[in-house]
Amino acid sequence: MIYPLVSIILPLRNESAFIGRGLCAILKQDYPGGMEVLIADGMSTDNTRELITSFAGLPSSVRILDNPGKIVPTGINIALRQAKGEIIIRVDGHTMIAPNYVRQCVNALQRTNADNVGGKMNAIGNTAFGKAVASATSTPFGVGGGRFHYSDKEEWVDTVYMGAWPRRVFEKIGLFDEELVRDQDDEFNYRLRAAGGKIRLCPAIKSEYTVRSSPGALWRQYFQYGYWKVRVLQKHPRQMSLRQFVPPVFVLALFLPALLAFSPTLFPLSVVIPFVYVMTNVGASLLTASKYGWSSLFLLPVIFAILHLSYGIGFLVGLVKFRNRWGDKAGKMPVWSSNEIVE
């Protein structure tokens, strides 16, 4: 097996609660080949940068880069422009990778000839609410058809968590769309597949992702997913699947009962949709609790509702906000050439 130079890119901002464990996991990789770590800091306002620079035994192969754009895609692109590796591996701030993560990524790329590989998103929580979120987001009812959330099967998929790519992928299709605060990975993977690329889900690539631990943080996260999905739809209409329209349609359907309630004749219909959703939610909560632990049972219905309503409302708000941009497909997708490395 060939062990090429690997560039690990880590876009983050205000990750002081996680960076110590995450960076330690990166530095403890058992990869036999060369490895560099490029941390794109989105101008953190906490002590994230201080924690990184004070990290004991920090090797010279770890570099901190300024990301004035402050968001994930600008950070990824800044790191990509300085990456020297033949393999590019993305790691997120809320994630702790297994000791053999890099080796498994390189092995999967060489074994499958895929253009992007990634593992299952093993969600964990630090609080009772977080543990319930981890359970809810590991189910199809909670997050839809994204296979990387719950599949234990190696298979070809539309997208994966984080990602590992041969360098040639970026030279061929460009960098990440810097307009998209969220959903930039979905947009990039669509362009990759449209160019003939293949994406492989490999459960042997293991990591742990720490979910949001409060209702407000979870709501904001999934609201943004729905909001920015509109721009992905406008850029790539064929990227969308029916499942991604379910949350906004559901939110719209909730307004119908409110209107029907004013009509004595149609009033019975006003309770059908909420009743069906509540029963489905309770059923999904029971199934999820039976699989992941009964201690989360009473939190799960609330969390499922947050996931669905926040995404759906975010999508509807995005439709209003971006209503005049249906002809704007360009976005901000910089190109990248092999001689563009910035020293």
C-alpha positions as CSV (number, residue, x, y, z in Angstrom):
1,M,0.0,0.0,0.0
2,I,1.2,3.5,-0.9
3,Y,1.1,6.1,1.9
4,P,0.9,9.6,0.2
5,L,1.2,12.9,2.1
6,V,-2.1,13.7,3.7
7,S,-3.4,17.3,4.4
8,I,-6.0,17.4,7.3
9,I,-8.0,20.6,7.1
10,L,-9.9,21.8,10.2
11,P,-12.2,24.8,9.8
12,L,-13.4,26.0,13.1
13,R,-14.6,29.0,15.2
14,N,-15.0,29.3,18.9
15,E,-14.3,25.6,19.6
16,S,-12.6,25.9,22.9
17,A,-14.8,23.3,24.5
18,F,-13.7,20.7,21.9
19,I,-10.4,21.6,20.3
20,G,-8.2,20.0,23.0
21,R,-9.6,16.5,22.5
22,G,-10.1,16.9,18.8
23,L,-6.5,18.1,18.1
24,C,-5.1,15.4,20.4
25,A,-7.0,12.7,18.4
26,I,-5.6,14.1,15.1
27,L,-2.0,14.1,16.4
28,K,-2.4,10.5,17.6
29,Q,-3.1,9.0,14.2
30,D,-1.4,5.8,13.3
31,Y,-0.9,6.8,9.7
32,P,2.5,5.6,8.5
33,G,2.9,8.3,5.9
34,G,3.4,12.1,6.1
35,M,0.7,14.3,7.5
36,E,0.1,18.0,7.8
37,V,-2.7,19.8,9.8
38,L,-4.1,23.1,8.6
39,I,-6.4,24.8,11.1
40,A,-8.5,27.6,9.6
41,D,-9.6,29.7,12.5
42,G,-12.7,31.9,11.8
43,M,-11.3,34.7,14.0
44,S,-12.4,33.0,17.2
45,T,-13.5,35.3,20.0
46,D,-13.0,32.7,22.8
47,N,-9.6,31.2,23.7
48,T,-9.6,28.6,20.9
49,R,-6.4,29.9,19.3
50,E,-4.6,30.2,22.6
51,L,-5.4,26.6,23.4
52,I,-4.1,25.5,20.1
53,T,-0.8,27.4,20.3
54,S,-0.3,26.3,23.9
55,F,-0.9,22.6,23.0
56,A,2.0,20.5,24.4
57,G,4.2,19.0,21.7
58,L,2.5,20.8,18.8
59,P,4.6,19.8,15.8
60,S,5.7,22.2,13.0
61,S,3.4,20.3,10.6
62,V,0.4,22.0,12.4
63,R,-0.4,25.5,11.1
64,I,-3.0,28.0,12.1
65,L,-4.5,30.1,9.3
66,D,-6.7,33.1,9.5
67,N,-10.2,32.8,8.1
68,P,-11.6,36.3,7.9
69,G,-14.8,35.0,6.3
70,K,-15.5,33.2,9.6
71,I,-17.7,30.5,8.0
72,V,-16.8,26.8,7.1
73,P,-16.5,27.1,3.3
74,T,-14.1,30.0,3.4
75,G,-12.1,28.2,6.0
76,I,-11.9,25.0,3.9
77,N,-10.8,26.9,0.8
78,I,-8.1,28.9,2.7
79,A,-6.7,25.6,4.0
80,L,-7.0,23.9,0.6
81,R,-5.0,26.7,-1.1
82,Q,-2.1,25.9,1.3
83,A,-2.5,22.1,1.3
84,K,0.4,20.1,-0.1
85,G,-1.0,16.6,0.3
86,E,-2.1,14.2,-2.4
87,I,-5.0,13.3,-0.1
88,I,-7.2,16.0,1.5
89,I,-9.2,15.0,4.7
90,R,-11.6,17.3,6.4
91,V,-12.2,17.2,10.1
92,D,-14.8,19.3,12.0
93,G,-14.4,21.1,15.3
94,H,-17.1,19.1,17.1
95,T,-15.6,15.8,16.0
96,M,-13.1,13.4,17.5
97,I,-11.6,11.0,15.0
98,A,-10.5,7.4,15.7
99,P,-6.7,6.7,15.9
100,N,-6.8,4.9,12.5
101,Y,-9.1,7.5,10.8
102,V,-6.6,8.8,8.3
103,R,-5.2,5.4,7.5
104,Q,-8.8,4.1,6.8
105,C,-9.6,7.1,4.6
106,V,-6.5,6.5,2.5
107,N,-7.1,2.8,2.3
108,A,-10.8,3.3,1.2
109,L,-9.8,5.8,-1.5
110,Q,-7.2,3.4,-2.9
111,R,-9.3,0.3,-2.5
112,T,-12.5,1.6,-4.0
113,N,-11.1,4.3,-6.5
114,A,-13.8,6.6,-5.1
115,D,-13.6,10.4,-5.3
116,N,-14.8,11.0,-1.8
117,V,-15.0,8.7,1.2
118,G,-16.3,9.1,4.7
119,G,-17.7,7.2,7.6
120,K,-20.8,7.0,9.6
121,M,-21.6,10.1,11.8
122,N,-21.6,8.5,15.2
123,A,-23.4,11.2,17.2
124,I,-22.8,11.6,21.0
125,G,-24.2,14.0,23.6
126,N,-22.7,15.4,26.8
127,T,-26.0,16.2,28.5
128,A,-29.3,14.4,28.8
129,F,-30.7,16.6,26.0
130,G,-27.6,16.1,23.9
131,K,-27.8,12.3,24.3
132,A,-31.5,12.4,23.1
133,V,-30.4,14.6,20.1
134,A,-27.8,12.0,19.3
135,S,-30.4,9.3,19.3
136,A,-32.9,11.3,17.2
137,T,-30.4,12.3,14.6
138,S,-29.4,8.7,14.1
139,T,-32.8,7.8,12.7
140,P,-34.5,8.3,9.3
141,F,-37.5,9.9,11.0
142,G,-35.2,12.5,12.5
143,V,-32.9,13.4,9.6
144,G,-34.4,11.8,6.5
145,G,-32.5,9.7,4.0
146,G,-28.9,10.8,4.7
147,R,-27.3,7.3,4.9
148,F,-24.2,8.4,6.8
149,H,-26.4,9.2,9.9
150,Y,-27.3,5.6,10.5
151,S,-26.1,3.1,7.9
152,D,-23.6,0.4,9.0
153,K,-23.2,-0.8,5.4
154,E,-20.4,0.1,3.0
155,E,-22.1,1.5,0.0
156,W,-22.2,4.1,-2.8
157,V,-24.1,7.2,-1.5
158,D,-24.9,10.8,-2.5
159,T,-22.9,12.4,0.4
160,V,-20.9,11.5,3.4
161,Y,-19.9,13.1,6.7
162,M,-16.9,15.4,6.5
163,G,-15.0,13.7,3.6
164,A,-11.6,12.6,2.2
165,W,-10.7,13.4,-1.4
166,P,-7.8,12.9,-3.8
167,R,-6.3,16.3,-4.7
168,R,-7.3,15.9,-8.3
169,V,-11.0,16.3,-7.3
170,F,-10.6,20.0,-6.4
171,E,-8.4,20.7,-9.4
172,K,-11.2,19.3,-11.6
173,I,-14.4,20.8,-10.1
174,G,-13.2,23.7,-8.0
175,L,-13.5,24.6,-4.3
176,F,-16.4,24.9,-1.9
177,D,-19.1,27.5,-2.5
178,E,-18.3,30.4,-0.2
179,E,-21.9,31.7,-0.3
180,L,-23.3,28.8,1.6
181,V,-23.0,29.1,5.4
182,R,-24.6,25.7,5.6
183,D,-25.2,22.8,3.2
184,Q,-21.9,23.5,1.4
185,D,-21.0,19.8,1.5
186,D,-24.3,18.8,-0.2
187,E,-23.6,21.3,-2.9
188,F,-20.0,20.2,-3.4
189,N,-20.9,16.6,-3.5
190,Y,-23.6,17.2,-6.1
191,R,-21.1,18.9,-8.3
192,L,-18.7,16.0,-7.7
193,R,-21.4,13.4,-8.8
194,A,-22.5,15.6,-11.7
195,A,-18.8,15.5,-13.0
196,G,-18.9,11.7,-12.8
197,G,-17.4,11.3,-9.3
198,K,-18.3,8.5,-6.9
199,I,-18.8,8.8,-3.2
200,R,-18.3,5.8,-0.8
201,L,-19.7,5.4,2.7
202,C,-17.2,3.2,4.7
203,P,-18.2,2.4,8.3
204,A,-14.6,1.4,9.0
205,I,-13.8,5.2,9.0
206,K,-14.9,6.0,12.5
207,S,-15.4,9.3,14.4
208,E,-17.6,10.8,17.1
209,Y,-19.6,14.0,16.6
210,T,-20.8,15.9,19.6
211,V,-24.3,17.2,18.9
212,R,-25.8,20.5,20.1
213,S,-26.7,20.3,23.8
214,S,-29.6,22.8,24.0
215,P,-32.9,23.3,22.3
216,G,-31.9,26.8,21.1
217,A,-28.6,25.7,19.5
218,L,-30.3,22.7,17.8
219,W,-33.1,25.0,16.5
220,R,-30.6,27.5,15.0
221,Q,-28.5,24.7,13.4
222,Y,-31.4,23.1,11.6
223,F,-33.1,26.4,10.7
224,Q,-29.9,27.3,8.9
225,Y,-29.8,23.9,7.2
226,G,-33.3,24.6,5.8
227,Y,-32.6,28.2,5.0
228,W,-29.5,27.6,2.9
229,K,-30.9,24.5,1.3
230,V,-33.0,26.9,-0.8
231,R,-29.9,28.3,-2.4
232,V,-28.7,24.8,-3.1
233,L,-32.0,24.1,-4.8
234,Q,-31.7,27.3,-6.9
235,K,-28.2,26.4,-8.0
236,H,-28.9,22.7,-8.6
237,P,-32.6,21.8,-8.9
238,R,-31.8,18.2,-9.6
239,Q,-29.9,17.8,-6.3
240,M,-33.1,17.9,-4.3
241,S,-35.0,14.8,-3.4
242,L,-38.6,14.5,-2.3
243,R,-37.6,13.9,1.3
244,Q,-36.0,17.3,1.6
245,F,-39.4,19.0,0.8
246,V,-41.2,17.1,3.5
247,P,-40.4,19.5,6.4
248,P,-41.5,22.7,4.6
249,V,-44.6,21.0,3.3
250,F,-45.4,19.8,6.8
251,V,-45.0,23.3,8.2
252,L,-47.4,24.6,5.5
253,A,-49.8,21.9,6.3
254,L,-50.0,23.0,9.9
255,F,-51.3,26.4,8.7
256,L,-54.2,24.6,6.9
257,P,-55.8,23.2,10.1
258,A,-55.6,26.7,11.7
259,L,-57.6,28.1,8.8
260,L,-60.0,25.2,8.7
261,A,-60.7,25.6,12.4
262,F,-62.8,28.7,11.6
263,S,-65.3,26.6,9.6
264,P,-67.6,24.5,11.7
265,T,-68.1,22.2,8.7
266,L,-64.4,21.6,8.1
267,F,-63.3,21.8,11.7
268,P,-62.8,18.0,12.0
269,L,-60.2,18.2,9.3
270,S,-58.2,20.7,11.3
271,V,-57.1,18.1,13.8
272,V,-56.2,15.4,11.3
273,I,-52.7,16.6,10.3
274,P,-51.5,17.5,13.8
275,F,-53.0,14.2,15.2
276,V,-51.2,12.1,12.5
277,Y,-47.9,13.9,13.1
278,V,-48.1,13.5,16.9
279,M,-48.9,9.8,16.6
280,T,-46.1,9.3,14.1
281,N,-43.7,11.2,16.4
282,V,-44.7,9.2,19.4
283,G,-44.3,6.0,17.5
284,A,-40.9,7.0,16.2
285,S,-39.9,8.1,19.7
286,L,-40.8,4.7,21.2
287,L,-38.8,2.9,18.5
288,T,-35.8,5.2,18.9
289,A,-35.9,4.8,22.7
290,S,-36.1,1.1,22.5
291,K,-32.9,1.1,20.4
292,Y,-30.8,3.8,22.1
293,G,-32.2,3.9,25.6
294,W,-35.4,4.6,27.4
295,S,-34.0,7.5,29.4
296,S,-34.5,9.8,26.4
297,L,-38.1,8.8,25.7
298,F,-39.8,12.0,27.0
299,L,-37.3,14.3,25.3
300,L,-37.4,12.6,21.8
301,P,-40.8,13.9,20.7
302,V,-39.7,17.5,21.5
303,I,-36.4,17.0,19.7
304,F,-38.1,15.4,16.6
305,A,-40.4,18.4,16.5
306,I,-37.5,20.9,16.7
307,L,-35.7,19.1,13.9
308,H,-38.7,19.1,11.6
309,L,-40.1,22.5,12.4
310,S,-36.9,24.4,12.4
311,Y,-35.7,23.0,9.1
312,G,-39.2,23.5,7.5
313,I,-39.5,27.1,8.7
314,G,-35.9,27.8,7.7
315,F,-36.7,26.5,4.2
316,L,-39.8,28.7,3.9
317,V,-37.9,31.8,5.2
318,G,-35.2,31.0,2.6
319,L,-37.8,30.9,-0.2
320,V,-38.9,34.4,0.8
321,K,-35.4,35.7,1.3
322,F,-34.0,34.3,-1.9
323,R,-37.2,34.8,-4.0
324,N,-35.4,36.9,-6.6
325,R,-32.4,34.6,-7.1
326,W,-33.8,31.7,-9.1
327,G,-31.7,32.7,-12.0
328,D,-28.5,33.1,-10.0
329,K,-26.7,29.8,-10.1
330,A,-23.1,31.1,-10.0
331,G,-22.5,31.4,-6.3
332,K,-18.9,31.8,-5.1
333,M,-17.0,28.7,-6.2
334,P,-13.3,29.5,-6.6
335,V,-11.1,27.3,-8.8
336,W,-8.0,25.7,-7.6
337,S,-4.9,24.7,-9.6
338,S,-2.0,22.5,-8.6
339,N,0.4,25.4,-8.6
340,E,-1.7,27.7,-6.4
341,I,-0.2,26.7,-3.1
342,V,0.4,29.7,-0.9
343,E,3.6,29.4,1.2
